[in-house]
């Protein structure tokens, strides 16, 4: 099987995301969020498909509200794409896998 999504927290966010030398896709989610659960299988596939090129992580907004607040997360699921420690793009809401892969493909080609 491919790579797994990494669980992000206040303790490891800066190291795993901000300091990463690869692009990082972060899924901001919560346990009670139906659309968040709906896109989880697609995100796991993306983690496997892009394992050598992109880090895929998820951050529970209920457990780590300060990080969600830092990035202005108001609706979940929210997917933020980080490159060189900065947010380069985002998707809000449950979207098909193709929307996520198109975003990543455009970033990787740059």
N, C-alpha and C positions, 0 to 999 in steps of 0.2 A: 504494500500500500504506500501511498505518497506521504507527503508531509502533513502534519497535523496543524491546526490553528493553535497559536500560542495564547494562553490566558494572560491578559495584561492586568496590571494592578498599579496602584500608586507607587509601589516599591520598585517595579521594573519598567515602568512606562518610558522614562527618559532614556534608559539604556537600550531597550528593545526597539523603540520607535524613533526618538529624536536623534540618537547617536548612531542609528543604523547606516551602514554603507550601501544598503539596497533599498529600493522603494518598499514602503510598508503600507498595507491596506489594513485599516482598523475598523472593525464592526462595533459600533456602540449599541448595546442591546440591554434587555432586562428579561428576567425569568418569566414575568407575567405577560410579555408582549407577543401576541400571536403572529404578527407579521415578521418579527425577529426570528421566531422558530421556523417560519415558512421559508426564509432564505438561507437558513443554516446549512442545509445539504448542498446548495449551490456554492456557498463559501468554502465548504470542505473540499469540494471538487476543484475550485480555483486554487486552494492551498496546495493540492496535489499537482495540478497542471502547471503551476508556476513556481514550484518549490525551489528551483535553482536561481530564480530571477527576482522573486517578490516574497517578502515576509507577510503572512496573513495572521492577524491577531484579533482578539475580541476583548472588549472591556465592558464589564457589567456596570451600568450607570447607577444602579441602586447601591452597589458596594463602593463605588469610587466617584461620587458626585463632583468632587473638586476638579478632577480631570475633565469630566463631561462639561462642566461649567467653563473651564479654561478654553475649550474649543467651541463654545456657544451651542452645544447640543440642546435642542429644544424638542425635537421629535425623534423617535426611534422606530425602526432601525435607521441609523445614519452611518454611512460608510465614508470615512475620510481617507484620502490617499496622501501619504507623506513622502516627500522626496527631499533629501538633505535636511531633514529635521523640520521642514515647513509643510503646511497643508498645500497640496498642489491641485486637488480636485475633491469633489464630494458628491455623493448620491444620498438622497433622503427618501425613505420608503422602501417597501419590498419591491425589488425589480428582478427581472429574469437574469439568469447567469450571463447571457450575451451582453447585457448592459455593463456588467462588471468587467467582463473580459475585453470589451471594446475600450473601456477607460484604461485598463492596464496596457493593452496593445499600443494605444496612442502614446502613453507615457514611456514605455520601453523603447519605442522607435526614436524618441527624441534624443 
